[in-house]
Amino acid sequence: MRDSRSNEEMQQGVLLELRFEVPEAARILRMSRAQLYNRIHDGALKPQKDGARTYVTRAELERYVEACGR
């Protein structure tokens, strides 16, 4: 099966993900999983569900970081 990443992304070792599972999103935001779930529960972050899995999109992470900086 062929990898869908572009040659440039593969050469740089970077793949720009569109969404992240909760543990990875928490690492990106440098908070615990519990803190991230609290932000979701409080409405500060809007999750994306896919079946039983919860994701946070790149755009939502960027929006949240921008809002925290204000």
C-alpha positions in Angstrom: 0.0 0.0 0.0 1.3 3.4 -0.9 1.8 6.1 1.7 -0.4 9.2 1.0 2.2 11.7 2.4 3.8 14.0 -0.1 7.5 13.5 -0.8 8.3 16.9 0.8 6.4 15.9 4.0 8.2 12.6 4.1 11.6 14.3 3.5 11.0 16.8 6.3 9.6 14.1 8.6 6.5 16.2 9.1 2.9 15.2 8.6 0.4 17.9 9.3 -2.5 16.0 11.0 -6.0 17.4 10.6 -7.2 16.0 14.0 -5.7 14.5 17.1 -6.9 12.0 19.7 -7.3 13.4 23.2 -4.0 12.3 24.6 -2.1 13.8 21.7 -4.1 17.0 21.8 -3.4 17.3 25.5 0.3 16.9 24.9 0.2 19.6 22.2 -1.6 22.0 24.7 0.8 20.9 27.5 -2.1 19.9 29.8 -3.3 16.6 31.2 -6.0 14.5 29.6 -8.3 15.3 32.5 -7.8 19.1 31.9 -8.5 18.7 28.2 -11.7 16.8 29.0 -12.7 19.6 31.5 -12.2 22.2 28.7 -14.4 20.1 26.4 -17.0 19.7 29.2 -16.9 23.5 29.9 -17.3 24.3 26.1 -13.9 25.9 25.7 -13.0 23.2 23.2 -15.3 21.6 20.7 -14.5 17.9 20.1 -15.2 15.9 17.0 -16.6 12.4 17.6 -16.1 9.4 15.3 -18.0 6.5 16.9 -16.7 6.2 20.4 -13.5 8.1 19.7 -13.0 11.7 20.5 -10.8 14.0 18.4 -9.8 17.6 18.5 -9.2 19.2 15.1 -6.1 21.3 14.3 -8.4 24.3 13.6 -10.0 23.9 17.0 -6.7 23.7 18.8 -5.5 26.9 16.9 -8.8 28.6 17.8 -8.4 27.7 21.5 -4.8 28.9 21.7 -5.7 32.2 20.0 -8.6 32.6 22.5 -6.3 32.0 25.4 -3.9 34.6 24.2 -6.5 37.4 24.3 
